[in-house]
Amino acid sequence: MILGALFFYLFSGICVASAFMVIAARNPVHSVLYLILAFVNAAGLFLLMGAEFLALILIVVYVGAVAVLFLFVVMMLDVDFAELRQGFLQFLPIGALVGAVLLIELLLVVGAWTFGPGVSKAISVPIPQLETMTNTEALGRVLYTRYVYFFQAAGLILLVAMIGAIVLTLRHRERVKRQNIADQVARTRATAMEVRHVRPGQGI
């Protein structure tokens, strides 16, 4: 129990400190690296709670894909953030006002938050076989049995969104050679070859 508490304070302390450094670091590359550190420590907290599937997803998806993508984009764009920060002080009062309003709203929500009387009855009855399974296996059983149609619908929506993003950002440039499969398949020997008679001592 003491060892678990020590790891909890270790992971949570590093996570909070790295999250603060994400917004406090001047170099954007360092901010992304601190973000990766925050994700890793959050994954450690999920492991302590027994949610190994969420910890694995946090490492594979967010650290392995999203955060690394942020890092490469920041490094490749080479944005002058010093120039972007110019004029920051003139918008500071408005930002402070919006932040204060959001803080008051959060405090009101947390102070008045209670469980509804029908929440416990609305939760579906757990599947008996899932009690002897691991976390990952149980989630897979539920996703691909009870919620398989919703799961496939979510995948279809993501596929359509990806195709739409590709279509919207695709630009055809002129004077660029492209491969035409239909012309390649339909060509004959007469169109594919050209025989030229070259006299001795002369080039083509």
N, C-alpha and C positions, 0 to 999 in steps of 0.2 A: 504493500500500500504506500509506503514511504517512497519507494523507487518510482512508482507511477506518478506520485505527486511531484517529485523532483523533475521528471521528464515533462510533466504538464507545464510547470513554471518555466522550464528551459525553452520549450517550443513556443509557448505563448509570449514570453518576454522577447525572444528573438523576432517573432512574427510581428508584434506591435512596433518594435524598434525599426525593423526593415520597412514596414508599411509607412512609418513616419519619414524615413529616409527617401522613400519613393517620391514624395512631394517636396522634400527639402533639398535633395541633391541638385546641384547646378548643372551637372553634365547629364544629358538625357540617357546616355549609354549606362551610366551608373544607376540611374533610376530604374531602368529595365532589369539590371542585375539584382538590385534590391527587391524588385517585384518577384523575380524568380526565387530569391531566398525566402520571401514571405509565403509563396505558394508551397515550397518544400516544407516549411515548418507547419503550415496549415494541414498538409498531408500527414505529418507526424501526429497532430492533434486528432485527426480522423482515425488514425491507427489506434490511438489510445482509447477511443470510444468504441472500437470494434467495427468500424465502418471501413473495412479495407478496400471495398469497391470504390468508394468515393475518393479515398487516398490515391488509388491507382489512376482513376480518371483525372484527378487534379494534376498528377505528375505527367501522365502521357499526353493529355489534351492541352492543358493550360501551359505547363512548363515546356513540354516537348514541341508544341505547335504554336500556340498563341504568343507566348512571351518571346520565343526565339524569332518569330515573325516580326514582332515589334522591334527586336534588337537589330535585325537585318535591315528593316525599313529605316530606322533611325540612322544607322551607319551609312546606308547607301544614299539617302536623301541629302545628308550633310546640311541640315537646316541651321541657320544662324539664329539660335535661340536668344542670344543677347539682343539682337535687333527686335525680336518678337516681344521681349520683356519691356521695351521702351513704351512709355505711356501707361505702365501698370498702376502707378500711384493715383492717376486721375480716376480710375475705375474702382479703387479700393473702397471708398465709402458705400458704393452701390453693392459691391460684393459682400461687405460686412453686414449690410442691412439684410440682404437675401439670406446669408448664413445665419443671422440671428433669428429670422423668421422660421427657417427650417429647424433650428435647434429648439425653439419654443414648441413647434408642432410635434417634434419627436418626444419631448418631455411630456406633453399632454397625452400623447398616444400611450406612452409607457405607463404613465400614472393612472390612466383610466382603463387599461387593458385587463380584461378578465375572460375566463373560459365561458363559452356559451353553454346553456343548460342541455342542449341537444347534441353537443359535439361528440360526446362519448358514444351515444347511440348511433350517430351517423357514420362512425368508422366501421368499415366492413369487417366481418369476422375473419380472423387470420386462417390461413390454410394449415391444417394439422401437420402435413408432411414437412412443412418448411421449418419446423422446430429443430429437426435433426440435421439440417443442411447448413452449409456455410453461407455467409452473407452474399457472396457473388452468385453462388448457385441458386439461392432463393430468389434473388432479383431476376436472374435469367428465366427461372420457371414462371414467375409472375408476368414478366414482360411478354414472353412468347406463348402464353396460354390465355390468361385473362385479358390482357391489354394488347394482344397481338395486332388488332386492327388499328388501334390508336398509334401503336409504334410504327407500323408500316405507313400510316398516313403522315406521320411526322417526317419520316424519311422521304416520302414523295414530295412533301412541301419543300424540304431542304434541297432536293434535286431540282425542282422547278426554279427555286430561287437562285441556285448556282448557274443553271442554264440561262436564266434571265440576265444575271450579272455579266455573263460572258457575251451574250448577244448585245447588250447595251454598250459594253466597252470595246467591242470589236470594230476596228476601223480598217477598211481595205485601202491600201496605198497603191497609187498608180506606179507603173513602170517596175513592178515587182513580179518576177517569174513565179508562177504557181503551178502545182501539179494538177493535171486534169486526168482523172482515172478513165473516164469514158473515151476521151480521145486516144489514150494509150492503148486501150483494149481494142478499139475499132480500127486502128491503123493497119494498113496492108504493106506488102513488100514494096509496092510502088511509092507509097508515101513515106515509108520508113527509111528507104535508101535512095541515094542519089549518086549515080555513076558519072564521073567526069573523065574525059580523055585529056591527059596532060602531055604536051609535047616534051620531048627530051630537052633539058636545060631551062625549062620554064616552071614557075611555081603556080600554085592554084590562085 
